[in-house]
Amino acid sequence: MLNTVETPKAVANRQALRLLISSRDAAALARLKAVTQQMPDVQVSTRLVSNGHTDPLHGLEQAPDLLLLHVSQLWREELGALQQHSTQLRPPLLVCGPLEDRDCMRLAMQAGARDFLPEPVVAQELFAAIGRISLEVRDGRAGEGKLIAIMNAKGGSGATMLACNLAHSLSANGRRTLLLDLDLQFGSVAHCLDVHPAHSHMEVLQRIDDLDGVALHGFCSHFSPTLDVLGGRTGELCLTQDVQLEQLESLLTLARSTYDWVVVDLPRQIDHLTGISLEQADQVYVVLQQSLSHLKDAARLVRIMREDLGIHGERLQMVINRYDKSAPVGLKDIIEALHCSEPKRLPNDYAVINESQNTGVPLSLSAPRAALTLSIRQMSLDLIGHEVVEPGLLKRTFGRLLRG
């Protein structure tokens, strides 16, 4: 027997997220309902499955915006039934329950699960997971993640600093984000975020044909519940010729299907690895500073990107780091030399960024009100497509789960 009960809360709100909770356990269903009813703009329906069909969507006239499935001992049948629905008609899925079995998590991922919440479910984790999907549903962004590539025009311009803090800012907005370090020999994103990789990007690349989203997440270091980091390990020598083009293509494809945002920190070189990353990127940031040598190198790099890699228009964006309006090489000089639109500008705040990098703490946490922090936060909001939001509001929205 399938019982569907709709709570009266937010029924009249047309903009409310339609959440369906399905379970074979009445007590678990009641607990999840009580927690989710605390969220604003969420219309909660529950479905108690006591016998008959194991398909949580069986007989529904209209699919929900989000399905929260509490799996039982019949998880194979429940998740298998969801896989029978076409991906176009299958709503975003959250799975909770006894998830000790790795096969259960793998099958859940194949059924389209966006997140896994082991019991006992922590309210803040559930709020954050629902919040991430709510943003995607309302923005029409569910589906393939976006790839952001960041490269220095000249060594030391600040690309790694921008990659780390932009990735953290995107993740703090509730988006599942992967920070990928493709500087195979001298990558430093792990140090900048003070994570200690147990696995390296080379391991992932060599095994990529056997990996799915769950396995990729397992190979990553986890800075926060919404920010994963994948890079090299200290002392590991990696050569670009050790990586096949097809391996990196497969990794980027898997990453985009698993995460909302993939931020790639690229080395300052053009080869088969950086080339495929730049070609596939939805947005490319070239970071430079205000000197003649930076400008000359940037002009050469931008010409290659435009003429040889076909990166044009707003897809290619200049970023001036340590911007000084009184510098000899001014904003007008850069626009004219690079034939670009007005670059994004990051203020010169050496003390703030030096402390952040020495301690491995992102700017949003170490200096949330600094001008540099606010500039990078605005870049993330521009990418997401939202207006500036007071930082305190984001923290209240996503709760204590997020470290940003």
N, C-alpha and C positions, 0 to 999 in steps of 0.2 A: 504494500500500500504506500502511495506517495502522498504526503500531506504538505501543501504549500501554504504558508501563513505569511501575510504581509503586515508589517507593523504600521501603525498609523503615522509614525513620525516622518515628516518631510514628504508625505504623499502628494501634497499640493505643490511642491517645488519642482517645476519642470526641469530645472538644471541639476537636480540631485543625481548623484551616481547611484545607479540601480545595482545593489549588491545582493546576490543570492548565496545563502549559506546552506550547504547540504551535508547531512550526516546521518549515519545509522544509530547514533548515540544521542538520545534525547537530552541527557545532562550536558554533554559537550556542546550541543546545539544551543542550549539555553545560555551557557557561559559565553560563547562567541557572540550571540545576539546581544547580550547585556553590554559587552565591551564595544561592539561596533555602533550601537545606538548612541554612544557618547560623541560620535563624530558628527560635525555639522555637514549638511548637504549630502547625506548618505541615506538612501531609501533602502531599508533592510527587509529582505524576504527570507524566510527559512523553509527548508524542505526536509522533513523527517522521512527517511526511507526505512520502512520496517519489513517489507518483503517485496517480492516481484522484481521489477527492474532495478539494476544497479546503476543505470545511467542517470547522473544528476540532472541532465537536461531533457529527459524523456517527457514528452507530452507538453512542453512549454510552448505557448503561442508566441512568445517574444523572448529572445535570449537576453539575459542580464548584461549590464556593462562589465560586471566582474563576478566571477564565481569563486567562492571560498569553499573548498572541499575539505571536510574533515574525514580522512581516510580511515577505514576499519580493517579488520583482518581480510576483507575481500578487496583489498586495494588493487590487486591485479585486474579484477573484473571492472572495478569502478574507473580506473584510469584507462583500461583497454576500451571501455565503452566511449569515453571521451575522444579517443583517437579515431573512432569511426566517423565522427563529425568532420566535415571539411574545415580546413584551417580558416577559411573566410567566415564561417558561421560559428566558430568556436570562440567564446569570450575569453578575455584574459583570465588566467587561472592562478590562484594562490592555493597552496596545499599545506595542511597542518595535520598533526596526529603523530602516531608512533613511527618515526622515520629512521629508525636505526638501520634498517635494511637498505644497503646501497642500491640494490635492484629497484626498490620502490622509488628512490630519488631519481634514478635514471629513467624509469618509465614515466614518472611525473614530468620530467623535462621533455620527453618525447610527446607527451600530451599537451605541452605548451605552458607548463608551470613557470611563472615569473619569479616565484620565491618559495622557500620552504620554511615553515615555522614549527619547530619541534615543541612537543608538550613538556611542561605547561607553557601555554602561549603567553608571552610577555606583551602587555597592552601596547607599550610604546613601539615594539617591533611590528605589531600588527597595524598600528596607525601609520607608521612610516611606509610599510609595504602598500597599503591601500592608497596612501597619499601619492606615491610614485605613479601608480597606475591611473589614479584620478587625473593627475596632470596630463598624462599621455592621452587619455580618452578625450578630455576637454580640448586639448590642443590638436587632436588628430594626428598624434605622433607615434602611435603604437605601430610596431613593425620594425623595419631595419634601423639599426642605430646609425648615428652620424660619426664620421671619421674626421678628426681635426689633426692636421700635421703642422708641426712647429719646427723651424730651422733657423739657425743663426746665419746672417749675412757675412759675419766675420766672427772668428772664435771669441768666446767670452762675452757676447752681446747680451745674453740673458735668456736664451731659449729654454734651457732646462728650468730655470726659475719660473718662467711663465707657464711651461707645461705642467709642472707640479701644482702650482697654485690655481691655475685654471681648472685642472682636473678636480682638485679638491672643492673648488667653488661650485662646479657643476654637480658634484656628488652631494654637496650640502643642500642643494635645491631638490633633493630627493631623487636624483637620477642615478641609476646604476652606471658606474663609470669605470673604465679600464685605462690605466696609465701604462703605456707600453714604451719601454726604453729600447730603441733600435741602434743606439750607439754601442756596438758589440764589444768594443775594447775599453772605452773610457766612460761608459754610462754612469750617471751619478744620481738618478732619481731615487734609488733605494736609500742612499745616504740623506738626501734632502728631506725625505719623509720618515727617516729613522726606522725603516723596516729591514728585516734580516731574511732575505730570500732563502727558503729551503730548496727551491727548484729554480732553474734558470729558463730564459727564453729559448736557449738552444735545446733543452730537453723537450720543450713543447713543440718546437719546430720539427724535431726529429721524429716525434710521435704524432704529429698533427692528424694524420689519416685515421688514427684510431680514437680520436678525442671527440667528445661532445661538450656542450656548454657546462655541464656539471663537472666534468673532468678538468676543463680549462680553469674554472673557478677554483678547483682544488689545487692546481699548480701555482696559483697566484699567491702573493703575500697580501694580507688584508689590513689596510690601514684603518678602515671603518666598515660598517655593514654595507655601505654603498660605494666604496672606493677600493678597487683591487689594483695591485701593482705587479707588473711582470717585467723583469730585467735580468741582468747578469749577476753572478755571484762574485764576490771579491776573490781575486787570484785566478779567475777562469779566463783563459786566453781563447778568444773567438775570432775567426777570420771570416770576412764576407763571402769568400769562395766556399766556405763550409755550408752555406745556406743556399738551397735551391729556390729559384723564383716561385715555383709552384707551391713550395712549403709556406712561404710568406703570404702568398695569395690565399691559401686555405686558412691560415691563421687570421688574417684580416676579415675574411668572410665569416668565420666562426665567431670572432669577437663582435662583429656588428650584429649578428643574430642573437647574441647573448646579452649585450650591454646596450644601454641607451646612447652612451657616448664612449668613443675610443679616442683618447688623446695620445698621439705618437710624438715622442721626442726624437727627432732625427739628427744624425751627425751631419756636419757641414761637408758634404760631398755628394756627388751625383754618381750613383751606381745602380745595379739592378734592384737593390733593396730600397733605397730612397726613391728611385724612379717609380716603382709600382705603388709605393705609399703615397707619393705626391699625386700620381694619376688618379688614384681611387679616392683621394681626400675630398670631402665636401667643402672644407675650408682650409686654406694654407696661410699660415702666418709666417712672415719673414721678419726676424728681429734684428734691428740695427741700432747703432748709436750715432751721435752727431759729430762725425769726423769725416775728413775727406777720404781716408782709407776705407772706412765703413761704407761710404757712399759708392766708391768705385767697385768694391766687391759686391755690394747689393745690386748695382746695375748689371754686372756680369751674370749674377745668379738669377735675377728676374728675367733677363733676356733668355736664358736657357729654359726657364720654366714656361715662358710664353711661347717661344718659337719651337722648342724641341719637345716639350711635354704637353703643350696645348692647354695651359692653365691661364684663363683669361678672366676679365671682369672682376666682380665682387668676390669671386672664389679665391682670389689672391689679394691678401691684405698685408700692408706694411705696419709694423709696430715699432715705434721709437721708444727705446728703453732709456731711462735716466734723462728724460726730456728736460731741456733748459731753453726757454724762449730767447735767452740772450746769447746762445752759442753761435759761433761764426757760421756754422752750417745750419741754416734755419729751416723751418718747415717748408717755406716756399721753394728753397733749393732742392729739397728732397722730392717734393711733388714734381718739379720740372725735370729733374734728372731721371727719375724712375717712371715718369708718365703714369702716375698713380693717383687715385683719389686721396682724400685727406687721411693720413695715417692715424692709427690709434696711438695715444701717447700715455706712457707710464712715467710717473714723476720720479725724480731722483731721491731716493730714500735709502741711502747706503746702510745706515745704522740698523734700520728695521729689517732689511733683507739679510744683512750679515748675521744678525741674531737668529733669524728664522732658519737660515741654512746651517748655522753652527749647532743649533739645538735639534734640528729635524722636525720642527713644528711649523705647519703652514701659516701663512700670514693671517688667515681668517681667525686662527686661534691665538697666535702670538701678538698680533697687533690689529684687532678687528676694526679700529677706527682710523688707521693710517691711510693717507691719501693713496698710496700704492695699492693697498688692500681693496679700497673702494673702486679703484680703476679696474682692477682685475675682476672684481665682482660684477661690475657693469658689463665687462666683456662677456661673462658667462650669461648674464641676463639677456644681452643682445642676441646671443646664440640661441637661447631658449625661446626668446620672443616675448619676454615679459617686461613690464616697466620696473623701475627700481623699487625694491621692497625693503622695508626697514628690517635690518638683520634680526632684531628681537622677534619679529613676527615669524620669520622662517624657523627660528628655534622653537617658538611655541607651537608652530604647525606640526613639525616633525618630531618634537619631543626630545627627550634625553638620548634617544637612540643614536642620533647623528652627532658626530664630534665637531661638526662645523656649526 
